Amino acid sequence: MQLTPEELVREFHDAVMELYFARKRITLLEEENAALRAHLATVGADPEPEPDTGAAIGIG
C-alpha cells in the first residue's frame, strides 16, 4: 500500500497521539498502584515487590 505524504503525516500524528494517551494512562495506573500499595501498607498487608519492567522499556 502506497501512502501519500499527507497520509503519512496523518498516520504519524495518529501514532504520536496514541502514544501520548498511552503514556498518560500508564502514569495514572502507576499512581493508582502506588496509592493501593500505600493503603495495603497501612492495613498491615505485605504487598509483593514490584518488578522493574518500566525501566527496561524506557518508561519512568
C-alpha positions in Angstrom: 0.0 0.0 0.0 1.5 3.3 -1.1 0.6 6.4 1.1 0.8 10.0 0.0 2.9 12.4 2.1 -0.3 13.8 3.6 -1.4 10.3 4.6 2.0 9.5 6.1 1.8 12.7 8.2 -1.7 11.9 9.3 -0.7 8.3 10.3 2.4 9.6 12.2 0.3 12.1 14.0 -2.2 9.4 15.0 0.6 7.2 16.3 2.0 10.1 18.3 -1.4 10.9 19.8 -1.9 7.2 20.7 1.5 7.1 22.4 0.7 10.3 24.3 -2.5 8.9 25.7 -1.0 5.5 26.4 1.8 7.2 28.5 -0.8 9.3 30.3 -2.8 6.2 31.1 0.4 4.4 32.3 1.1 7.3 34.7 -2.4 7.2 36.1 -2.2 3.5 36.6 1.2 3.8 38.3 -0.2 6.5 40.7 -3.2 4.2 41.4 -0.8 1.3 42.1 1.2 3.4 44.5 -1.9 4.5 46.3 -3.1 0.9 46.6 0.3 -0.2 47.9 0.2 2.6 50.5 -3.2 1.5 51.6 -2.1 -2.1 51.9 0.9 -0.9 54.0 -1.4 0.9 56.4 -3.6 -2.1 56.9 -0.6 -4.3 57.6 -0.6 -6.4 54.5 2.7 -7.3 52.9 2.5 -6.4 49.1 4.6 -8.3 46.6 7.6 -6.4 45.4 7.0 -4.6 42.1 9.0 -5.9 39.2 11.1 -3.2 37.4 9.6 -3.6 33.9 9.1 0.0 33.1 12.8 0.9 33.2 13.6 -1.9 30.7 11.3 -0.3 28.1 12.2 3.3 28.8 9.2 4.4 30.9 9.7 6.4 34.0 
